[in-house]
Amino acid sequence: MSTSYLLARDVCSSQNHFNGENLGARISAVFVILAVSAIGAFFPLVVQRCPYFKLPKWCFFITRYFGSGVIVATGFIHLLAEADQALSDECLGGVFNEYPWAEGIALMGVFVMFLLDIVAHKRLDDKLAKKDKLKAEKAALENENSLEIQAIKEKVDDTEDVKSTDDDTPTENVYQQILNSFVLEFGIIFHSVFVGLSLAIAGNEFKALYVAIAFHQMFEGLGLGTRFAMTPWPKDKQYIPWVLALAYSLTTPIAIAIGLGVRNSYPPGSRVALITTGCFDALCSGILIYNSLVELMAYDFIFSPEFKTDDGMKKMLWAYFCLAFGAAIMALIGKWA
C-alpha cells in the first residue's frame, strides 16, 4: 500500500458540517421539498389529464422547452461539476489527483447510453419487421382459398407482436420517448439522493441551500413531469408516468430524513463518501448529457415535425429561447446547490 494512499486516507474528513442549528427548519425541509417536488412533477400530468385544468398549448410549449433546459444544465452544472469537485479532492491523493476521473466516468456513461440506444433500436426494428412480415402473411392468406387459412390466421393472431390495431403498437418514435423518460428519471433520482443528504447535514450555508434546493427540485420536477406528460404512453401503461413522478417526489425528502437520522455520524468528506458520490454523479451526468444533447436538443429541434411548418423557424427560436432560459436559471441555482 502506497504512502500517498495512507496519507490521503488519514487527511480526508471524518466529520460533517452539521452544527445543530435550525433543526426545526431541517425537519420542515422533508415536507417542503416533498411539496415543491410533487408540484413540479405532477403539475404537467394533472393539467394534461384533467379537463378542469386545461391550459393553452403555448403554456405546455414553454414548460416543455424550459424544462429541457433545466435538465441540460443539471447534467453539466449540478452533476458533472459536483462529481469533479468530489473526485479531485486533494485528500484522495494518488490516482485521483493524477487523472480527471469525473470527466472520464461521464464519458463512459455517454458510451454506455449510446450502446443501450443502439441495442434498443435494433430490438425494436426486429420486432416491427417481424410484425410487418406476419401482417403481410395474414393479408396474403386472406386472398387464398385454402382449408388451412383459419388455422394459420389464428396462429398469426396469437403472436404477441401482432396487435388488433396499429395504435397499440409503439412506433420507434414512441418507444424512444418512453425509453428517454426512464433514462432521465434514473439519472436524476440518483443525484437527488445526494442532494437530500447534503441539505440535511449542511452547516452555516443551510438557509441558502434550503431555498436553492427548493427551486432546484421544482424546476427539475417540472422538466421531468413535462416529458412524462408529452410521452404517448400505451393504453395499458398510463399509470407509469404517475409512478415515475411519485418516485421523483419522494426521493429527496426520504434522503433528507435519512440524513437527519445519521446527521452526527455521516461524514460527507470521507474517502468512501467522496468516491461514491463522485462516481455516481459522474455516471449520471454522462447519462443526462447524452440524453440532453441527443434527445432534448438534436431530436426535439432538428428532427421534430413541429418545426417543419410555415412558421416553424419562429416557433423554433421561441423554443430555443425557452431552452436557454431554463438552462440559465438552473445554472444560476448551481451557485448555491
C-alpha positions in Angstrom: 0.0 0.0 0.0 1.5 3.3 -1.1 2.3 6.1 1.3 0.2 8.6 -0.7 -2.9 6.3 -0.2 -2.3 6.2 3.6 -1.8 9.9 3.7 -5.0 10.5 1.7 -6.9 8.2 3.9 -5.8 10.0 7.0 -6.4 13.5 5.9 -9.9 13.0 4.5 -12.5 14.5 6.9 -14.4 12.1 9.1 -16.9 14.7 10.3 -19.6 16.8 8.7 -20.6 20.4 8.9 -23.8 19.9 10.9 -23.8 22.5 13.7 -27.0 21.5 15.5 -28.8 24.7 14.4 -32.1 25.1 12.6 -33.3 21.6 13.4 -36.9 22.6 13.0 -36.3 24.0 9.6 -34.3 20.9 8.6 -37.3 18.7 9.6 -39.6 21.1 7.7 -37.4 20.6 4.6 -38.7 17.0 4.4 -42.2 18.2 3.8 -41.4 21.4 1.9 -39.1 19.6 -0.6 -41.7 16.9 -1.0 -44.4 19.5 -1.8 -42.3 21.5 -4.3 -41.0 18.3 -6.0 -44.5 17.0 -6.3 -45.9 20.3 -7.7 -43.2 20.3 -10.3 -43.5 16.7 -11.3 -47.3 16.3 -11.1 -48.5 19.6 -12.4 -47.9 18.8 -16.1 -49.6 15.4 -15.7 -52.6 16.8 -13.9 -53.1 19.7 -16.4 -52.9 17.2 -19.3 -55.3 14.6 -17.9 -57.9 16.7 -16.0 -60.3 18.8 -18.2 -60.8 21.3 -15.4 -57.1 22.4 -15.7 -56.8 22.7 -19.5 -54.2 25.3 -20.3 -53.4 26.8 -23.8 -50.9 24.9 -25.9 -48.3 27.7 -25.6 -48.1 27.0 -21.8 -47.1 23.4 -22.5 -44.7 24.6 -25.2 -42.9 27.0 -22.8 -42.9 24.4 -20.0 -41.6 21.7 -22.2 -38.6 23.5 -23.5 -37.9 25.4 -20.3 -37.8 22.0 -18.5 -35.5 20.6 -21.2 -33.1 23.5 -20.5 -33.2 22.7 -16.8 -32.3 19.1 -17.5 -29.4 20.1 -19.8 -28.0 22.3 -17.1 -28.5 19.7 -14.4 -26.1 17.3 -16.3 -23.3 19.8 -16.6 -23.6 22.1 -13.6 -25.3 20.0 -10.9 -23.8 16.6 -11.7 -20.5 16.9 -13.6 -19.2 19.9 -11.7 -20.0 18.3 -8.3 -18.5 15.0 -9.4 -15.3 16.8 -10.4 -15.2 18.6 -7.1 -15.6 15.3 -5.2 -13.2 13.1 -7.2 -10.5 15.8 -7.4 -10.4 16.5 -3.7 -6.8 16.7 -2.6 -7.4 14.4 0.3 -8.0 11.4 -2.0 -4.4 11.7 -3.4 -2.9 9.0 -5.7 -4.6 8.3 -9.0 -7.5 10.6 -8.1 -5.2 13.6 -8.4 -3.5 12.4 -11.5 -6.4 11.9 -13.8 -9.8 13.8 -14.4 -11.9 10.8 -13.2 -15.2 12.7 -13.2 -15.0 13.5 -16.9 -13.7 10.0 -17.7 -16.6 8.3 -15.9 -19.0 10.7 -17.5 -17.6 9.8 -20.9 -18.1 6.1 -20.0 -21.7 7.0 -19.2 -22.2 8.6 -22.6 -20.9 5.5 -24.4 -22.9 3.1 -22.3 -26.0 5.1 -23.1 -25.1 5.1 -26.8 -24.7 1.3 -26.7 -28.0 0.8 -24.9 -29.6 3.1 -27.5 -28.2 1.0 -30.4 -29.4 -2.3 -28.8 -32.8 -0.9 -28.0 -33.3 0.4 -31.6 -32.1 -2.9 -33.1 -34.5 -4.9 -31.0 -37.4 -2.6 -31.8 -36.6 -2.7 -35.5 -36.5 -6.5 -35.4 -39.8 -6.5 -33.6 -41.5 -4.2 -36.1 -40.1 -6.1 -39.0 -41.4 -9.4 -37.7 -44.8 -7.7 -37.1 -44.9 -6.4 -40.7 -44.0 -9.8 -42.0 -46.7 -11.6 -40.1 -49.3 -9.0 -41.2 -48.2 -9.4 -44.8 -48.6 -13.2 -44.4 -52.1 -12.7 -42.9 -53.1 -10.4 -45.8 -51.9 -12.9 -48.4 -53.7 -15.8 -46.7 -56.9 -13.9 -46.7 -56.8 -13.9 -50.5 -56.3 -17.7 -50.8 -59.0 -20.3 -50.8 -57.4 -22.9 -48.6 -58.7 -25.2 -45.8 -55.7 -24.2 -43.7 -56.3 -20.5 -43.8 -58.2 -20.3 -40.5 -55.6 -22.3 -38.5 -52.7 -20.2 -39.9 -54.6 -17.0 -39.3 -55.2 -17.9 -35.6 -51.5 -18.7 -35.2 -50.6 -15.3 -36.6 -53.2 -13.6 -34.4 -51.9 -15.3 -31.3 -48.4 -13.9 -31.9 -47.8 -11.2 -29.3 -46.1 -9.0 -31.8 -49.3 -8.5 -33.8 -52.0 -6.3 -32.3 -55.5 -5.9 -33.5 -54.8 -2.2 -34.2 -51.7 -0.2 -35.1 -52.5 2.2 -32.2 -51.5 -0.4 -29.6 -48.1 -1.0 -31.2 -45.4 1.6 -30.2 -43.6 3.1 -33.1 -39.9 3.7 -33.0 -40.6 7.4 -32.1 -42.9 6.5 -29.2 -40.6 3.8 -28.0 -37.7 6.3 -28.0 -39.7 8.8 -25.9 -40.6 6.1 -23.4 -37.0 5.0 -23.1 -35.9 8.6 -22.7 -38.3 9.2 -19.8 -36.9 6.2 -17.9 -33.3 7.2 -18.5 -33.9 10.8 -17.4 -35.7 9.5 -14.3 -32.8 7.2 -13.5 -30.1 9.9 -13.8 -32.0 12.5 -11.8 -33.1 10.2 -9.0 -29.6 9.0 -8.1 -28.5 12.6 -7.9 -31.5 13.5 -5.7 -30.3 11.1 -3.0 -27.1 13.1 -2.5 -28.9 16.4 -2.8 -31.1 15.4 0.2 -28.2 14.1 2.3 -26.2 17.3 1.7 -29.2 19.5 2.8 -29.8 17.5 5.9 -26.2 17.9 7.3 -25.4 21.4 5.8 -23.7 23.8 8.2 -23.8 27.6 8.1 -24.9 27.5 4.4 -28.1 25.6 5.3 -30.6 28.5 4.8 -29.2 29.5 1.3 -29.0 25.8 0.4 -32.6 25.2 1.5 -34.0 27.9 -0.8 -31.8 26.9 -3.7 -32.7 23.2 -3.5 -36.4 24.0 -3.2 -36.2 25.8 -6.6 -33.8 23.1 -7.9 -36.4 20.4 -7.1 -39.4 22.3 -8.5 -37.7 23.2 -11.8 -36.2 19.7 -12.2 -39.6 18.1 -11.5 -41.2 20.4 -14.0 -38.8 19.3 -16.6 -39.4 15.6 -15.9 -43.1 16.0 -15.5 -43.5 17.7 -18.8 -41.5 14.9 -20.5 -43.8 12.3 -18.9 -46.9 14.2 -19.9 -45.8 14.7 -23.5 -44.9 11.0 -23.9 -47.7 9.0 -25.7 -47.8 6.0 -23.2 -49.6 2.8 -24.4 -53.1 2.4 -23.0 -52.0 -0.3 -20.6 -49.1 1.8 -19.3 -50.9 5.0 -18.5 -50.1 4.7 -14.8 -46.3 4.7 -15.3 -45.7 8.5 -15.6 -47.6 8.9 -12.3 -45.4 6.3 -10.6 -42.2 8.0 -12.0 -43.4 11.4 -10.8 -44.1 9.9 -7.4 -40.7 8.3 -7.2 -39.0 11.6 -8.1 -41.1 13.5 -5.5 -40.2 11.1 -2.7 -36.5 10.5 -3.3 -35.1 13.8 -2.0 -37.4 14.1 1.1 -36.5 10.5 2.1 -32.8 11.3 1.6 -33.2 14.3 3.8 -34.9 12.2 6.5 -32.1 9.7 6.4 -29.5 12.4 6.5 -31.2 13.8 9.7 -31.1 10.4 11.2 -27.4 10.0 10.6 -26.5 13.7 11.0 -24.0 13.0 13.7 -22.3 10.1 12.1 -22.4 10.6 8.3 -19.1 12.1 7.0 -19.6 13.5 3.5 -16.0 14.4 3.3 -14.7 10.9 4.0 -12.8 9.0 1.3 -15.6 6.5 0.8 -18.3 9.2 0.6 -16.3 11.3 -1.8 -15.6 8.5 -4.2 -19.2 7.1 -4.0 -20.8 10.5 -4.5 -18.3 11.5 -7.2 -18.7 8.2 -9.2 -22.5 8.2 -9.1 -22.7 11.9 -10.0 -20.2 11.5 -12.9 -22.0 8.5 -14.3 -25.4 10.2 -14.0 -24.0 13.3 -15.7 -22.9 11.3 -18.7 -26.4 9.8 -18.9 -28.1 13.1 -18.7 -25.6 14.9 -21.0 -26.1 12.2 -23.7 -29.9 12.3 -23.5 -29.9 16.1 -23.3 -27.8 16.6 -26.4 -29.3 13.8 -28.5 -33.0 13.7 -27.4 -33.8 17.1 -25.8 -31.8 19.2 -28.3 -31.0 17.4 -31.5 -34.1 15.3 -31.9 -36.6 17.8 -30.5 -35.3 20.7 -32.6 -33.8 19.3 -35.8 -36.0 16.2 -36.4 -39.3 17.3 -34.8 -42.1 17.8 -37.3 -43.4 20.5 -35.0 -40.8 22.9 -36.6 -41.3 21.9 -40.2 -44.4 24.1 -40.8 -44.5 27.5 -42.4 -44.0 29.3 -39.1 -41.6 26.6 -37.9 -38.5 28.8 -37.7 -40.3 31.3 -35.5 -41.5 28.5 -33.2 -38.0 27.0 -33.1 -36.5 30.3 -32.0 -39.0 30.6 -29.2 -38.3 27.1 -28.2 -34.6 27.8 -28.2 -35.1 30.9 -26.0 -37.1 28.8 -23.5 -34.4 26.1 -23.5 -31.6 28.6 -23.0 -33.6 30.4 -20.2 -34.3 27.1 -18.4 -30.6 26.2 -18.6 -29.5 29.7 -17.4 -31.8 29.6 -14.4 -30.7 26.1 -13.4 -27.0 27.1 -13.9 -27.5 30.1 -11.7 -29.0 27.9 -9.0 -25.8 25.8 -9.2 -24.0 28.6 -7.4 -25.8 27.6 -4.2 -26.9 24.0 -4.8 
